[in-house]
Structures are given as C-alpha cells and as structure tokens.
Amino acid sequence: MASDPNYILGWFAAFVGTIGFGSFAVPIKGEAANSVDIDPLVMQSYKSLMCFLTSWLVVLLGQEVSFTWWGIVSGLFWVPGGAFNIFAIRNAGLAISQGIVSSSIVMVSFIWGNLIFRESVESQIIAYAAVWLIMAGLYGMSYYSTAEPLLAEIVNESDHGERKEEEEGLMMQRNSDAFENDSSAPSQPLEITQQPPRRGRTIVICGKTYSRRNLGLFSALLCGTWGGSCLVPMHYSTGDTNGLGYVISFSTGAMVVTVFLWILRYTHQLIKLKSIKEAYAIMPPFHFRVMWLPGATAGTLWSIGNVGSIVAVEHLGQGVGYSASQAALLVSGIWGIFYFKEVTKPSIIGKWFLSAFVTIAGILLLGYESSPSGPGRR
C-alpha cells in the first residue's frame, strides 16, 4: 500500500469528489424542481453561482486568494458542458445520461493524462484495460438503473394505448346508437378522463425534427467530451494557482462565462425580435421561489465534488484523479435504488452491484498501476 501522504490525500479527495458529483442531482429530482420546466442554462446558473460563492471557503483552509486567467478557459469547458448535462438529464434520463457522461469523461481524462501530459503508469496495456473496465462498469450501472423504469414506461404506454382504443371504440358505438335511435334530445358525450399532456418528444432545429431522447444522449456525449476537459487548463497554471489555489480561478471563470452566455442569448433574441422588451420577456424564468433551495443545494454539492476532483487531479494526475471521481455514478445509483426506489427487482439490483464491482475493480487497478508502490516501483 502506498504510504505517500500526497497519494493518500489524492484518493481521499477523489472520494469526496465522488460523493459530491454523485449527490448533486438529488435535489433536482425533488417534487419542487419537477413542478417547473427549468431551462438548462438557468439550472447551470444556479450551479455557477453556488460554485463561485462556496469557492471562497478555501480561504478558511489557509489558501491565499490568487487568480489565473486559465480559470476562464476552464469555465469555457465547464459551463457549456454543464448545460449539456442538464439538458441530457431532462430529456434522456438521469442514469443513462450520467453513464454516457462518466464513461466519456474517463476516456477523455485518460487520453489527456496518458497521451498529452505523459503521466506515468507501469503498464500501458493494463492501464487501458483498467479504463475499459471502468467504462464497462459505468455503462452497466447506467443500463441497470434504467432497465426497470424503462420497462414500466413501455408497459404503461401500452396499457394507455389499449385504454384509448377501448374508449374510442365505446365512443363510436355510443354515437352510432344515438344516431340509430334518432332521439330528439341531444346525446351526452362520453366522459373520458384525459391524462396531462406530455411534453413533445421532438424538437425542431433549423427546420429538422429530432427526438428529444436522441438529442439528450448526444448532449450527454458532448458534456463528457467537452466538459470532461474542464480541469486540463489547471496543468498550465503555475505558482500558487494549482490545487486549492485554482478553485477561486475556476469559479470566477465559470461566472464570467455564464454571464457571457446570458448576454449572448439575449443578444440573439434582440436581433431576432428587434425589441428590447420582447427579447427580455422571452428569456427563461429562474423560478426563484421554487428553485432557490434545490438549486443552491445542487450547486453546493457539485462545488464540493469539484474541489475534491481538483485536489485529486493535483495529486494523482488528470488520467487517474478525474477518472476516479467518475465513480460518482455509483453514488447516484445508490440514491436511485435505495432512496428514490427507482429499481426494486432483486435480480436487476444484483446486476447493478455486479457492474459496480467491475467499476471499482477498474479504478483500483488503474490506481495500482499509477501508485508510487505499484509493480516495479521503487
């Protein structure tokens, strides 16, 4: 076992990152948050704000206030990636989207660490095998987190379709009877309880129609590949702006980019509508009365995860540190199974835990290959 304090600190930070990243979506799934149709950029704004406010707590840990412009570059990666992630969660589902996000982040992080920054591992073959184990395990956890709910949705839609056909048939029969009876009294329509209209399953972009689910899955991939590079700029930062010293720069960059995206969005509407008032009126609401608590909680949890991942990357490297933090899917899956009761069948839960075991095995193998006391290390 490695006794290097920095190595132990890195893995502890990765664990903290896992808890924060794996729990930040829990408040978003609450009843209050589900009662409003929150815009992805609005939700991302809550995250950016809380990331900025909580980042100053590092001063209490003895960290001096410092800033590097590389934080802006991190913001350019993270803020759009975060908005893509929220869109993916809302349109493709939490578990499957996070499986794609986490898997792609693992691969992107390892490519940066291994190929670009040349972070040392004992065996390239075993290290890549460990990465594929992690990705396979993450996909398995994602799949078995949605298998039962997806089956239930298919059954419900099938039952709803059958009920609708029966109701339409009954309506036609009643109208036919009324016509044959030629009654002078107006016939009473059959009362049918309508389900609340479901949000459209398609989105029209530039005149073309796309499935919301497919766009959500694509957004998850964009989040992982683009947003997964958000801590890469820290490697080019020097002096006191590494590790915890990078937290303030990161959060400041996130706020700057978030404000810039709002200005860009408003400018687009202004050019399109040619009216300052109409452009402002069409901007998405923040739903502050409903979302302030879920948004603040989600942002704080994500900020905790972000600090943990930054410290993990500082001490373990991009390839191992940020990859290990993606075990957050293990935490979010536990929330889904034991708290939200999204999966109840023992057989599916057993397969989910088997996938979790594969993920953990991959993380441990990757950590062992990069540890100071790995095979052949002195």
Number of C-alpha atoms within 10 A of each C-alpha: 9 12 10 12 9 15 19 17 17 24 23 16 28 32 22 22 31 27 24 27 26 25 23 25 22 17 20 22 16 12 11 14 18 14 10 13 12 19 18 19 22 20 23 25 24 24 27 30 21 22 28 23 15 17 24 16 13 17 13 8 9 9 16 15 15 14 19 22 13 22 26 20 21 24 27 21 24 26 26 21 26 27 23 27 28 27 27 30 24 20 19 22 17 21 23 24 30 30 28 25 30 30 26 24 27 29 21 22 26 24 16 17 21 20 12 9 15 12 16 15 22 17 13 12 10 15 24 17 15 24 24 18 22 32 25 19 28 32 26 21 30 26 20 23 26 20 15 17 14 14 11 12 11 12 12 12 12 12 12 13 12 12 12 14 12 12 16 14 12 13 16 13 12 16 16 12 13 16 11 9 9 11 10 7 7 8 13 9 9 13 8 10 7 7 7 6 6 6 8 8 12 14 14 10 8 6 7 8 11 13 15 20 20 15 18 23 25 20 26 31 26 22 31 28 23 20 27 25 22 20 26 19 18 25 16 11 18 11 8 15 24 21 20 21 24 28 30 26 26 33 27 25 26 29 21 17 22 24 13 12 17 15 12 12 14 17 16 13 19 17 11 10 13 12 12 13 10 12 18 13 11 12 13 13 12 17 15 11 8 15 22 14 16 23 25 20 21 25 28 24 24 25 27 21 25 27 25 30 33 29 28 31 30 23 21 26 25 29 30 30 30 32 31 30 31 31 27 27 28 25 17 25 27 21 17 19 16 11 11 13 10 17 22 12 10 9 10 18 18 12 16 26 18 15 24 25 18 22 29 20 16 25 24 15 20 26 23 19 23 23 22 18 14 16 13 8 11 6
